[in-house]
Amino acid sequence: MDSKVSSDGRDDFLTSVEHQFSEFEKEYDKTYPTQEEDDYRFGVFISNLRRARRDQIMDPTAVYGVTQFSDLTPSEFKRRYAGGMELLKDGFKTAPLLPVNWNAKDAVTPVKSQVNSVADSLAKLGLGET
């Protein structure tokens, strides 16, 4: 099934949306317990197609389309697959880290020699002298 969404700005993909949804259900083995649930998922599917089309227009170099998650709302996806965590938007917009003096916090240990551990590791890999 070709699930790419056209970026030409027209709504002609909606004429085949029922067929696309039927193919989606077959491809991803989707079944719903009631007709009401099926109708709801169809509506979510349409919303996701519209979002994919809009995103495709915004970034023509990317590829958006139907996936196994196309019947889930963003909040349902977040609950199921992101552990309910709030997904960050626009990167990491958090307060800048303040400098910390790790010596003053007694968090710095003396430097340890790694010569033996490196040599042992190389020998185990067959790269060092044995």
SULFEN-V6701 format. One record per residue. N is the residue number from 1. SS is DSSP state (helix for helix, strand for strand, loop for the rest). Layout:
[[N SS] [N SS]]
This chain:
[[1 loop] [2 loop] [3 loop] [4 strand] [5 loop] [6 loop] [7 loop] [8 loop] [9 loop] [10 loop] [11 loop] [12 helix] [13 helix] [14 helix] [15 helix] [16 helix] [17 helix] [18 helix] [19 helix] [20 helix] [21 helix] [22 helix] [23 helix] [24 helix] [25 helix] [26 helix] [27 helix] [28 loop] [29 loop] [30 loop] [31 loop] [32 loop] [33 loop] [34 loop] [35 helix] [36 helix] [37 helix] [38 helix] [39 helix] [40 helix] [41 helix] [42 helix] [43 helix] [44 helix] [45 helix] [46 helix] [47 helix] [48 helix] [49 helix] [50 helix] [51 helix] [52 helix] [53 helix] [54 helix] [55 helix] [56 helix] [57 helix] [58 helix] [59 loop] [60 loop] [61 loop] [62 loop] [63 loop] [64 loop] [65 strand] [66 loop] [67 loop] [68 loop] [69 loop] [70 loop] [71 loop] [72 loop] [73 loop] [74 helix] [75 helix] [76 helix] [77 helix] [78 helix] [79 helix] [80 helix] [81 helix] [82 loop] [83 loop] [84 loop] [85 loop] [86 loop] [87 loop] [88 loop] [89 loop] [90 loop] [91 loop] [92 loop] [93 loop] [94 loop] [95 loop] [96 loop] [97 loop] [98 loop] [99 loop] [100 loop] [101 loop] [102 loop] [103 loop] [104 loop] [105 loop] [106 loop] [107 loop] [108 loop] [109 loop] [110 loop] [111 loop] [112 loop] [113 loop] [114 loop] [115 helix] [116 helix] [117 helix] [118 helix] [119 helix] [120 helix] [121 helix] [122 helix] [123 helix] [124 helix] [125 loop] [126 loop] [127 loop] [128 loop] [129 loop] [130 loop]]
